[in-house]
């Protein structure tokens, strides 16, 4: 198993891509911290991880609250002694055309999707520096690479986490810490729930593979990047979109 005994914290792990990533990591032998806001979602993901015979614990934390994140890292180190990987997956959408977007819509997305990634990484980085090893993985999006109608705030946040990854790759690489970003295309999760069926079908038609992505396909990419098989990959931005942007 490619992640045997590695310790991973995954934010936004209560459902969707985060949940699939937690289960994949557990299947690959990792000890997983399931981080989310909802105790019910956390409990369900922990149960799914343990069904793979993996080891997992849940922790309710808000990525906007650095103190709660520091508590999560301390609890992780107390239980397992280290943190080998952080997957910054938590995120929200609040879509509107720029002319109609409220300040609150803009600020809330930036606070969670961008500042939250900074907060989580800030909470864990000293532990990784002390170990002289670690992997930081940011969930970006093809929207962060190419923009998207009605998503000024989301595009800005997802472009920003790419900039963070490239900076951290330079700052932390010589300390044994790798940082990379994954840019999913349109993935079949609840985040697409507000998109009309007709629009979803049109999106599928634009993908050369002819379908939306599966959460497990993004989880597989995260798992590989977290493993020693990707030991020379640092500062990379990997698009997983079925070829949507070709």
N, C-alpha and C positions, 0 to 999 in steps of 0.2 A: 504493500500500500504506500502510495507516494507521499502521504502526509503523516506517516506513522509517528505518534507521540508529539507532533507539533501542536502548539497551543495557539488558537485563533480566536480573535474577537470579530464578530460580524454584526454590524449595525443594520437596523431595518430588517432584522431577520425573522420577523413575525409572519411574513407572507411573501408571495411573489419571488423575485430573484433572490432576495436575502434568505428566505426560507429554503429555497432549492440549494443555495450555496452552503448553508449550514448543514443540510443533510448530506450533500456531496462531500464536504470536508470530513464529516463524521464517518462516512463510508470509507474514506481514504485513510482512516486511522487517527485523525486529529482530535484533540480535546477542544470542544467548541463552547464559546461563550455566546449565547443567543441574546442579543441586545435589541430591545424595542421599547415602545411606550405601553403597549397593551399586555397586561399579565396573561390574558386568555390566549393571545397569539403566541406569546413566549412559551407558555406551557405546552401548547400544541407542537411547536417546533422542537422543543426539548424532547418531547415524547417521540417524535419522528426520528430524531437523531439517535435516541437510545434503542429504537427498534432495529437500527442497523448494527447494534452491539457497540456503538460508539459511546464516548463519554461526553456529556454536555451539562452545562448549567445555564440558567436564565438570569438575566439582570435587567431590571427596568430602569432605563436611563434616558434622559432627554439630551440630545446632542447639542442643545443650546445651553446646557448647564454644565460648565466645566467641572464643578465640584462633584456632581453625580458621576461624571466620566472618570474622574480621578479615583472615586470610590470603587468603580467597576474594575479599573486596572489593579488597584490594591487587592481587591477580592480575588481576582484572577491569579495574581502572583502568590497570594497566600495559599491558594489551593494547589496550583500547578508549578509555581516557582519561576515562571517566565512568560513572555508573550512573543511568539514567533511571527504572527501575522495579524494585521489589522485590515479588514475589508470595510472601507467607508462606503456603505451602500444606502444608508437612510436618505430619503429625499421625498419631496412633494412637488405637485404642480398646482398652479393657480393661473390658468391661461386667460388671456385677453389680448386683443390688438393693442399696440402701444398707446394709441390715442385714447383708449378706454381703460387702460390698466391703472388701478389705484395704487397709491403709495404703499398701502398695506399689502396688496398682492405682490408687489415687487419686493418689499422688505422681508416678508415671510419666507419667500422662496430663497432669497439670498442668505437669510439667517440660518436656515436649516441645511440647504444644499451646499453652500459654500463655507460659511462660518462654522457650521457643524463639522465639516471635514477637518478644518483647522483645529477645532477644539478636541476632536477625538485623537488626532495625530499628536497634538501637543500633550495630551494626557498619557500617551503611551511611549513617546519618543525617548524619554530618559531611561526607561526600562530597556529598550532596544539598544541604546548607546552603551549601557552598562554591560549588556550581553555581547556587544560587538557583532550583532546579527539581528536580522528582522526583515520583514517584507510588508510594505504599505501598498495597498491596492485601492485606487479610487474608481468608483463607478461614475463615469462620465456618460456621454450619449453622442449619437451622430448629430444630434441637435447642437451639441457643443462644438462640433466641427463645421457644420454647414448652416446653422440657424434653422428656424422653422416659423411659419406663419403663426402669429398669436402667442409666441413664447419668448418674448424679450427677456423676461426674468429667468426662465429656465435655461435658455441659451447662454446667458451671461454666467449663471452659476456653473454650468457644465463645462464651459470654456475655462472658467477660473480654476476648476479642480485639475484640469490638464496642466495649467501653468504651475500649480503647486507641485504636481508630480515631477515636472521637469526641473524645478528648483530643488526639490528634496533629493532627486537623483544626483544632482551635483553636490549638494551639501553633505549628504549622508552616505554616499556610495563608498567612500574610503573608510567609513566606519563599519562596513559590513552590512549596510541596510539598503535594500533595493526598493524603488518606488516605480509603479507603473499604473497606467489607466486602461480601463476597458470601456469601449463605446458601443453599447448595444444599439441595434436598430429598433424596430417596433416589435416588442415582445408581448406575447399573450398573457398579460397579467391584469389585475384589477385597475391599474393606473390608466388603462385604455378604456375603462368603463364608461367614460363620458363621451367617447367618440361614437357617432352614429354608425350603424352596421354598414350602410352604404359606403361611408368613408373608409372603414376598415377593409372592405372588399377592394376598394380602389387602391389602397396601400399594398395589399397583397399582390395585385396585378403589377405593381411597379418593382417588386422584388424578383430578381432573376430566378430564385429558387421557388417562387410561386406561393409563398406562405409566410405567416408571421413566425418569429422565433419562439422557442420554448425557453422558459426560465432555466431549465437544466442545461441548456447549451451555453448560457452565460456562466452558470455555476462551474461547468467543466473548464472554461477558460480561466476563471479565478483560481481553481484548484491547481491547474498546471502552472500558472504564474507563481503561486505560493510554494511550489515544490522545488526541490533541488535541480530538477530537469531544466528549469528556467534560470539557472544560477548566473548567467551572463546577460540577462535581459534587465535593463535598468533605464528608466526614463522613456519607456516605450508607450505608445498609444495604439491600442489594438482595436480595430473596428470589427464587431461581430454583428453583421446586419444582413447576411444572405446576399450581399452584393447590391443593396439598395442604392448606394450612392455612386455606383459605376456609371 
